[in-house]
Amino acid sequence: MQYRQLGRTGLRVSTFTLGTMGFGGTGWATPVGKIGVDGAREEIAIARELGVNLIDTADVYSAGLSEEIVGQALGDSREDWLIATKVRMPMGEGPNDAGLSRHHIIRGAEASLRRLGTDYIDLYQVHEWDGHTPLEETLSALDDLVRSGKVRYVGCSNYAAWHMMKALGVSEREHLERFASTQVYYSLQSRDVETEIVPACIDQGVGILVWSPIAGGLLSGKYRRGVQAPAGSRHLSEWSEPPVHDEDKLYDTIELAVKIGESHGVSAAQVALAYIVQKPGVTSVVVGARTNEQLRDNLAAADLTLTEDEVKALDDVSGEPLRYPFWHHRNTSTDRLSEADLSQISRFL
């Protein structure tokens, strides 16, 4: 297992993070898994054995049950772990039970601390954009939590590049705690983040945490062209994330991942995970699993290094055209491209 700095901070996190959306598994999270305290203890033990030091959860996962299970499963070992959780989504029916107001953030943090059974949260992430609440209010509330010792670092999730840049600007202007990281969807199935978000993160020193790097199981190898997926598979249910816009391209990508996996003697899932870990700007990928065997297989990707030719082949089969103004930069500005620019343009040169 490798450990990478989280953005500009001195905090080192494992390149794989244990995801806990399946802890509890009630309500809308049911298709992800139904893991109780005993199962969570087993997964945490496996993750620790394999070098993972970060656990990611959210208040909205099973209406707080995921956080409760994390807290109970960790018990006395809490100090051995970094815990990341999130706030923003609805936690009740009231008009102030969602969003990024000072009211909801402070109340959300205190509720998460109680459920987790801890005195502090290592990484507190705003789960989604809130276009109604001024960023000054959101960021000052997060800053207060850091200054109080209840939160160590703050991050965002599912922010567009301009959302993140605006927030970083407000933090600098008002001398408030800046986002150390952003958590985004990134996989071989959809590489949207490479256009704006990844370059902005590299340029600004913001760590990238990746959710659903296997595309909700689509890249596991069990979804194949012309072959019916096993019963109980998530994408045969009402689960709609991530959306699939080009099935042929997806199946071409899966077939290549399976082929590369066979050459290494590993699963297609490991290939998909290793690919994302090797991409510019990525700090850690969040992996969750319904079974211990699945978790071990996913975390084994930490030992897989893809060759330059394999990465290029995966880039080619899954890539998107270079969009404006970036194709113009490629045509006219290659003499003065930064590391951030090259994160997306280099493969087109």
N, C-alpha and C positions, 0 to 999 in steps of 0.2 A: 504494500500500500504506500502510495506517495502522499505527501502533505504539502499543501500550497497555501501561500499567504492569502487571506481574505481581503481583496482589494488593497487599500493603502494601510491596512491595520497590521499589527504584529501578530494577529491570531492565525495559527496554522490549523487548517482543516483537512481531513482526509479527502482524497479525490472521489470517494464514494460516500454518500450520506444515506442513512437509513430512513426511508419514508414510512409514514404511519397512517396513511389515509385508510388503510384496511383494519386498523385497530378499532374495534367496536363494530364497524360495518353496519350502521343503522341508517335508515332513511335513504337519501340519494346515494350514500357511499356504499350501500349493500353490495353492488356488483364488484367492488374492489376487493372485498374480503370481509370476514367476520371473525377477526382474531381477538381473543380474550386475553386476560392478564397472563395466564400460563403460556399461551402461544407467544405473547409479546416478550416474555422473559426469555423464551427459547431463541427468538429472532435477535434480541439484543445480545445474547450470549454469543451467537454466531457472528454477528457484526463485530463485536469486540475482539473475538478470536482472530478475525481477519483484518483487524487494524482500523476499523471505522471509529471515528471519534465524535461524529455529529449526528444528531437525531432531529428530523424535521417533522413538525406537526402543525396544527392550526386549530383555533377555537371552534371553527365551523365544522370540522370533521366529526361527524356523528354527534353534532350539537354539544361538543365538549367532552364526549366520552373518550375520544382518542387521547386527549391531554390527560384525563384521569388515569387511563390505562398506562400511559408512559410513566407517569409519576409513581404509580403502584409497582410497576414492573422494575423500575430503576431502584427504588428503595434506598438503601444506604450507599449505593454506587453512584448516586447523582453526581458527585464531584469528579467522577471519572469521565464525564460526558459533557459535551456542548449541546445545549438544547436550543432549537430554533422554533418559534411559533409565529402566528400571524393574527392580524386583526383587520377588520373592515366589513366582512360579510354579515348578514342579518343573524342576530342571536336572540331575537324576540320579535314580537308583532308591533312594538311601539315605534313612533316616528323617529326616535333617537337610538334605536337598537341596531343601527347599521351606519356605515360611513366612517369618515376620518375626522370627525369633530373632536375637540379636546375631551368632551363629555364621553364619547364612545371609546376613544383610545385609552383614557385613564381607567375607566370602568372595565374595559376589556382586558387590560394588563393585569389588574388586580384579580379579576376572575380567573385568568389563565394561571397566575401564580398559585392561587388556591387549588385549582384542579391538578396542577403539576406537583404540588406539595414541595415547592422550592421558594427560596427567598429572592431569586433573580433569574432572569431570562438572558441567555447568552446572545441571541440574535432575535430581535423583535422586528418583524417584517409587516409592512402594510400590504395587504393581500391583493389589492386592486386599486385602480384609480378612483378618486372621488372628485368630480368636476364641480361640485357645489361648495366644498369647503376650501377656504383659502389655504394655500400651502403654508403660509406663515403660522396659521393655527395648528395644522397637523404637525409641522416640524418642531414647533416650540413645545408641544405636548410630548413628543418623542424625546426632545432634549431634556425636558424636566425628568422624564423617567430614567434617563442615563445619569443625570446629576444626582438623582435620589439613590442610585445604586440598584434599582429594581431591574434595570436593563443594562447590558454591557455594550452592545452594538445594535445599530438599526439598519434595516434594508427595505427595499421595495420589491414588489412582485407584479408581474403582468403590466408593467408601465411601458408605454411607447418611449422611444428615444427622447422625444421632446418633453414628455412628462418628467423623465429622469433629469434631463439637463436643466429644466426650469427649477426643479427641486434643489439640485446641487447649487444653482445660482442663488436661490433664496437662502440656503444654508450658509453660503459664504458671505453673503451680504449682511445677514443677521447674526453671524457668528454662532450658528446652531450646529448640533451634531449632524454630520453628513451621512448619506447612505453609504455603507461599506459594501453592499452587494445588491444585486437584483436577481430575482428568481424568475426564470422564463421557460416557456416551452421551446424545446430545441431537439430535433431528431433528424434522422435520415429521411423521415416521411415529410418533414416540412422544415426548411432552413430559412424561414422568413427573417429571423433575428439577425442574420448575417448582413442584411442591407443597411440597417441604421443602428440597431441596438448594440451589437458586438463592437463595431468601431468606436461608438461613443464610450462604451465601458473600458476598452483598452486605452483610449485617449485620456479618460478621466480617472483611471485607477479604481474602477468599481468591479468587484468580483462578480462572476457569473455562476449562479447555482441553476442547475437544469432540472426541471420537472418533466416527467414522462419521457425519458430518453429512448424508450422502446415503443413510443407512440401508443401507450395504453395497451401494449401487447401485440400490436399489429406487426412489429418487427421481430417477434419471437421465433418465427419460422413455422408456426402452426397455421397461419393464414397464407394459403398458396393459390395461385391461379387455377381455377377449375376444381379445387378441392374444398369440400365443406369443412369448416372449422369444427373442432370438437364441441360437443354439447356443453353449455355453460360458459362458453367464451363470451367475454364482455361485449364485444362488438356485434354479437347476435342479439343483444338485448336492446334496451332503449338508450344505452350509453352513446353519447354523440361526440365525445372528445377523444382525440382530435378529429375535426372534420376531414374527410377524404375528398379531394377535388379531382384527382386523376388516378383512377384505379390501375390503369395499365402501367403508369410510372411507378406506382407503389409496388406492384407485383414484380416489375423488373428489378427494383431495388432489393426486394426480399430475396429474389432468386440469386442475385449477386452476393448478398450477405450470407446466404446458405452455402453457396459455393466456396466463398472465402473461409467460412467457418469450418467446412469439411477439410480444407487444406491444412488447417491448424488443429483439427480434432476438437473443435469447440462448437457451441451453439451459435445460431444466427443472432440471438440476443446479445451474446458476448461481443460479437463483431460490432453490432449497433452501439453498444456501450463504449467499447474501446475507441470507436471512431469519434464520438462526441468528446471523450476525455482528451483526445489528441488535438482538438480544434483550438484555434487561438482564443485566448481570453477566458476559457472555461476553468473554473476553480474546482467545482465538485458536481457530480450528477446524483440525483436523488433516486434511489431504487427502493421499491416496495415489493413484497411478494406474498402470495397466498400460502405458500408452503415453505418449509425449511430448505427443501431440495432446490426450489426455485431461487431462493435467496442465495444459497451457496453458489449456484451456477452464475447468477448475476454478478456477485462480488468477485468471482474468479476472473472477471474481465480486467481486474486490476493487474493481472499478470500477463495480459495480452497486449502486444505492441504490433500494430499493423505497419506494413512496409509503405514506403512512399508510393509505390505503384498501386497498392491496394487502396490507399486513401484516395489517390487520384481517380481510380476506377469508380469508387463509391461517390466521389464528388461529381463525376461526369453523369452517372446514372440518376442521381437524385437532385442535381443542381437546377437552378433557375437562370434565365438570361440575366445579364448585367443590366440593371435599370438606369435610367437617367437620374442624376447627372453623371453616374459613375462610368458609363461607357464612354462619355465624353472625357472624363478624367483619364481613362485608359488611353484614349486616342491622342491626348494633347499634353498630359501632365506627368508622365511617368518619371521625369527627371526629378520630381520633388514630391514623392509620395511617402507618407509617414507609415509607421508600423500599423496604426489603426486603419489607414487607407488600404494597405496591402492585405489586411486580414480577409478582405473580400475580393480584391482586384487581382491578387497575385496569380490565381489560377487561370486568369484570362490573358495574361501577358505572354 
